[in-house]
């Protein structure tokens, strides 16, 4: 039995790490972008952003003040025993969000959608957001994602239903058009990690796109050749657009392109996009049945898909 | 492309000399604002804090602030997107006598027209660098904290060479991003070709 005291602390530490320490794959993507960026101004912007990210570890400060929507992904072993069960896990997570907000690891960002009322602790109706995946085993893997406002609010997340007749051509065109529109003047904080969901109902496609943007390791590839090729083609095409860091021009316009798909009703193919901020923040921790805790390098969400 | 170090409050000639793409660092007093302050003032008829009357640099930002022993500590600072305040932009330039707005993205045509009339610029960040900035900002006070909450309140910030920010709207109302749009549009057509999307391809109309 994993004690509540332990998993509440682990959720808090996962939030703290997610907000302040950028994962290795994102840092490597920055380093690669700096090496190949051709615009001097854009290169300077990338170097300074990476420097700021490195300083956030030293200062124990958020890598960006817009800590966005608090989003949690739990990968739970079928035999995993949590003290108090899953309802207690959600309750403990809300507490951890409150504590992280009080200490300044999260900004007081979540408000009532109409009145603007600020609870001051990032906890309210349907927030934080929880997603579950059940797998064999007895451990629990906890992933926290800070989904920044810029990346969500300016058309980084959108969908279109295409006719089967429009196929891959329509999919590619839609993605390029979406990305150009959402990066104008740096709205979604490009170079983004672009997630794409193809197929399923609109919400399935949108969820896949978000998970592809936030949970896939930057630089990873889809295991199926058709989708790996689509990722590579789009990565090349998007980086040829000249959008650059903060939309100010440059040769680095995306940090990565990740595609996930679902089978669909062939009447219409839904294609959804979701951008993640260049300061792409997430952290993952595993608690084993014997209560040992392991820091994970990646959420491993799509492992075994 | 030139680099300028300007002292707030800004004089008219400080901003009329700026050209699109120039880089600017600002020192001196500035105040902050997001959605709720705009609404509070322009839609709900409240008045701006007295202290802002002598200031003409506005920052669109919602900082992370923590109170430690009765003193505010700025934890994190990154300008937020200005474009979503477009509805109130022209009014803010006009009624608050602004010479510069610092914010992510840009402003729309109505605000740009008022910037031309009142001689004001928009300045946009070149990266996401909150931890390079926090030590260049001193918190001097806050208004509307109880009414609007921590991130929407009107913070008084004393800046010490805060920057660089790029001039994206000049005092003639020109917008740097309008110019970049043309380049990106041309690159987009080339990308379509590279991806094998035929010229004139149209989506089947489903809805």
Interface residues (C-beta under 8 A of the other chain):
Chain A: X41 X44 X45 X46 X48 X49 X51 X52 X53 X55 X56 X59 X61 X62 X63 X64 X65 X66 X67 X103 X104 X107 X108 X109 X111 X116 X118 X120 X149 X150 X153 X154 X160 X161 X162 X163 X165 X166 X169 X170 X172 X173 X174 X176 X177 X180 X184 X185 X186 X187 X189 X233 X234 X236 X237 X238 X240 X241 X242 X243 X245 X246 X247 X248 X249 X268 X277 X278 X279
Chain B: X35 X36 X39 X61 X62 X63 X64 X65 X66 X73 X75 X76 X77 X78 X80 X81 X83 X84 X104 X105 X106 X124 X125 X126 X127 X128 X129 X130 X131 X132 X134 X149 X150 X151 X152 X166 X168 X176 X177 X180 X181 X183 X184 X185 X187 X188 X190 X191 X192 X194 X195 X196 X197 X198 X201 X203 X204 X206 X207
